[in-house]
Amino acid sequence: MRRGYHFKNSIAFVFLLLLFCCISLLIVSMLRVPDIATGNDMNLLKASGNDDSIGTFGNMMLDMLPEDLAFTVFLPSEMAFEHDLRLNTSESLVGEKMNDTYTVISRVLGFSVVPRVLDSTMVPAGKEVSYGSLSGFDLFVSKDVGGVLVVNGVKLERVDIRRGKLVVHVIDGVIMDAEFEQSVQPDFDGDD
């Protein structure tokens, strides 16, 4: 009689042990899952992301990237958008020019974004480091004698701006390949 009682307790013990292991596994896996942003958090990210210091075109460019993936963006300053690409907010964002503006900005995005986090502290002094952009264009990042970051010969104005998982560096120019650069060169009227 005692043997049957012992057998029932063993089954109960194994069942409780399995139940405990399953619950423990569930709790551990839930703790390792990254936080999912609620609707309110997403609005907060969007609102804090519209930084006036990076300008209208900069915000348009950053809005094209997902906020939940880690990227480094070498973002042209508002002056660089105007000087190098001939984009200005009063003319480029109206009517039919809006589509052209988005096309230019998305093309610049491909040249200016590295699919990884790159803080200014990660670039060693005196060395040039190469990274491939989203479009496959090579970006050469280094620090000059004064410790200022330089990307493909263009100095950075502001570094390490955070927007979600994005790291944004504002540069004093536009990174682009020779073909795209020729397509955005100003037309010369025959005054030469």
Secondary structure in CASP SS format (residue, H / E / C, confidence):
PFRMAT SS
TARGET T0000
AUTHOR 0000-0000-0000
METHOD secondary structure of the structure
MODEL  1
M C 1.00
R H 1.00
R H 1.00
G H 1.00
Y H 1.00
H H 1.00
F H 1.00
K H 1.00
N H 1.00
S H 1.00
I H 1.00
A H 1.00
F H 1.00
V H 1.00
F H 1.00
L H 1.00
L H 1.00
L H 1.00
L H 1.00
F H 1.00
C H 1.00
C H 1.00
I H 1.00
S H 1.00
L H 1.00
L H 1.00
I H 1.00
V H 1.00
S H 1.00
M H 1.00
L H 1.00
R H 1.00
V C 1.00
P C 1.00
D C 1.00
I C 1.00
A C 1.00
T C 1.00
G H 1.00
N H 1.00
D H 1.00
M H 1.00
N H 1.00
L H 1.00
L H 1.00
K H 1.00
A H 1.00
S H 1.00
G H 1.00
N C 1.00
D C 1.00
D H 1.00
S H 1.00
I H 1.00
G H 1.00
T H 1.00
F H 1.00
G H 1.00
N H 1.00
M H 1.00
M H 1.00
L H 1.00
D H 1.00
M C 1.00
L C 1.00
P C 1.00
E C 1.00
D C 1.00
L C 1.00
A C 1.00
F C 1.00
T E 1.00
V E 1.00
F E 1.00
L E 1.00
P E 1.00
S C 1.00
E H 1.00
M H 1.00
A H 1.00
F H 1.00
E H 1.00
H H 1.00
D H 1.00
L H 1.00
R C 1.00
L C 1.00
N C 1.00
T H 1.00
S H 1.00
E H 1.00
S H 1.00
L C 1.00
V C 1.00
G C 1.00
E C 1.00
K H 1.00
M H 1.00
N H 1.00
D H 1.00
T H 1.00
Y H 1.00
T H 1.00
V H 1.00
I H 1.00
S H 1.00
R H 1.00
V H 1.00
L H 1.00
G H 1.00
F H 1.00
S H 1.00
V E 1.00
V E 1.00
P C 1.00
R C 1.00
V C 1.00
L C 1.00
D C 1.00
S H 1.00
T H 1.00
M H 1.00
V C 1.00
P C 1.00
A C 1.00
G C 1.00
K C 1.00
E C 1.00
V E 1.00
S E 1.00
Y E 1.00
G E 1.00
S C 1.00
L C 1.00
S C 1.00
G C 1.00
F C 1.00
D E 1.00
L E 1.00
F E 1.00
V E 1.00
S E 1.00
K E 1.00
D C 1.00
V C 1.00
G C 1.00
G C 1.00
V C 1.00
L E 1.00
V E 1.00
V E 1.00
N C 1.00
G C 1.00
V E 1.00
K E 1.00
L E 1.00
E E 1.00
R E 1.00
V E 1.00
D E 1.00
I E 1.00
R E 1.00
R E 1.00
G C 1.00
K C 1.00
L E 1.00
V E 1.00
V E 1.00
H E 1.00
V E 1.00
I E 1.00
D C 1.00
G C 1.00
V C 1.00
I C 1.00
M C 1.00
D C 1.00
A H 1.00
E H 1.00
F H 1.00
E H 1.00
Q H 1.00
S H 1.00
V C 1.00
Q C 1.00
P C 1.00
D C 1.00
F C 1.00
D C 1.00
G C 1.00
D C 1.00
D C 1.00
END
